[in-house]
Amino acid sequence: SVKNGLALLSNQVAGNYAFNSNYNYADVYHPVGKTSADVIGVISSFSYLGFYGKVDDNDVLWLKHTIHFNRVKFYANNSENDGDTVIQYLIIYK
């Protein structure tokens, strides 16, 4: 089975918070009856990503995830964020 959709990230802040799990995240909960043990794969991409200022060689983008017992947590943003980041995801289950 699969779960897919769009997720608006919570607690968004501009700046390089790529390694801070308190910012710029979305929790996607597993379907009823599924756990992390059932996850076969996860794919994600940006649906909307806003920028302010000059985009140059010191800017950073990130999109990553961690798999937890009851959810997949996505982290995404950029160092010059000026809007609500939205991601697309696909989670594949046994």
N, C-alpha and C positions, 0 to 999 in steps of 0.2 A: 504494500500500500504506500501511498505518497501523501504528503501534506505540502501545499504550496500556497503562496500568497505574497502580499506586501506587508511591510512592517514599518511604522513610523518610530524612529528612535526616541527614547526617553532621556531626560536630564541632559540635554545637549548643551555643550559649551564649545566655543571656538578655542583653538590652540592645539598643541600636540599632547593629547591625552590618550594616545594609542595603547598605553599599558596600564591605564587606570580603569578598572571595571565599574567604577561608580558613575561614569559619564558615558554618554553616547551609546546606549545599548537598547536592545529589544529582546524580550523573552518570548519565545514561541513554545507553547506547551505541547507535549506529545498527545496524540489522540488517546481516548479512553482505551485502556488495556495494553498500551505500549509504554515501554521504558527505554532508557538509554541502551540497554542490551539489544533492543530490536532495531536500532539505527544502523543502516548499511552505508549511507552516504549523505552528505550535505553539500549543496551548491548554493551560492549566493552571489548577487551582483547589485550594483547601485541602480536604483530607479530614478532618484533625484539627489543631486549633490550641488549645493550652492557655494559660490565663491564671492569674496569681496577683495578689493585691492588688486594688486598686480600679482598674477600667477607667474612664478619664476622657479629657479632651480633649488630654492630652499623650502618649498612647500612639500607637504607630506599627505598622502592618502592612506587610509587603512580600512580593511574589511576582513574580519576574522570571526571565528565562532568557538565556543566551547560547548561540549555536550555534558549535560547534567542528568541526574536520574529522571527528573520529571519535565525537562525542557532543554531546548537548545538556546543558548544566549549568544546573540550577535552583537558585535562591536564595530562601529563604522563612523567615519567622519573624515574631515580634512583640516589642515592647520589654518585655513582661511575660511571657515564656515560662516555663511551669512543666512542660513535658512534651515528648515526642517529636513534632515536627511531621511530618505526613504530607501529601503532595500527590498529586493525581491529574493525569495528563498524557495528552495525545493528540498524537502527532507524525505529520504527513501527508507522505508521500514521493511523488515522481514515479513 
